[in-house]
Amino acid sequence: MVDELKSMVGGDEEILYEGRPNKKCFIFESILNPLLPVAVIWAILDSTFLKVGIESGNTIMLPFMLLHMMPVWIYLAGVIFSFKKYKNTYYIVTDHGIYISHGIFTVNCDVKTFAELSRVNLHRGLLDQMFGVGDVLITTNQFTRKNTPAVLGINSISNYKEVYKLIQKLQKDIYSDIMYPNDLRPKENYGYRTKYKG
């Protein structure tokens, strides 16, 4: 998957950052997800009924009870497949844009140029702080089906501050060059001192 994502990077682009999320934090976030309390309570209640059914010799109810434990199976599948999801997650930042691969069964590659980005934010949840990592959240100029701005995440990385500053600077340079093109600037107008020469 990494090679496929790298093959999408243009020949004139320079890779400035690449990496995966912190593995421990990524797996713990999969385990400690919002479905965990529901799965635990569901498992306790259903296992009680399951035990009573087995002890009473009523095996007819067994398939129904196993099916009734679907929230537990969904939670466990999410935890198990988090390893596959981790393997498919990779981030690349070039001097032109951001490349992110993610997914479990199907792998998606999100590619955004800096001209398509509108905002860059840092996020550090409780687990992020415990593992010394952070998330760089990038708001794009596109919208989701719910009519909210689409957000890309470079999540659970150890050098989140450097990546945040890098993306913020590149976005500012690209925006400055669009507003004040280098070749069209008079000598007395230095714009925002962008180093972007594209």
Phi, psi and omega in degrees: 000323180298316180297322179295318179293318179296329180292342179280342181289132182294152181297334180267007181261146177252127178283121182258335177208142171208149179170180178246167173292162172296122188298314182298313180296318181300315181290317179297322177296328177289323180287314184267051179269169184300341180281347183303308180299321179297315181297319180295311180298316180300317181295319180296312181295312183290326180292329176296312179296322180296317179296316179297318180296319180290317181294327180277357179079012181271077183282351178296328182281345185304308179300321179296317182294321178295322176291323180294340180274021183307317178301327178292316180295322179296316179299312181298322178296320178299319179292314181297315183282355178297332178294320177293320179297320178298316181298327182271358182264124180208145183237138174225133173240124178248181177284359178244333185185191184238135180237125181227128173251144180197165178134171180247288180273318174252140181255127178255142175241113178263128180233125178226132173280162181294336178292339180270359183262144180243334183205147177233129181228157174255143175222133176225102177283183182300313179292324177302316181293322179297322183263002178069035180235179178203170180245135172257113183257126186243116178274131181260174178271011177259165182237150177278179177296335179274009178065032173249152180300137178287136182238130172262145180234128168257094195260150171055047179252147185285324181262048184298326181294315181295318180293320177301311181295321179299310181295318179299317180294314180297319179297318179295317179298316180295314180299317180298320181291327177292317182284325182228076184304133184308311185290340182262358182284134171290161185300329182277352180254106182264009178056228179251027179055039178293145177261002181289127182243014185287000000 
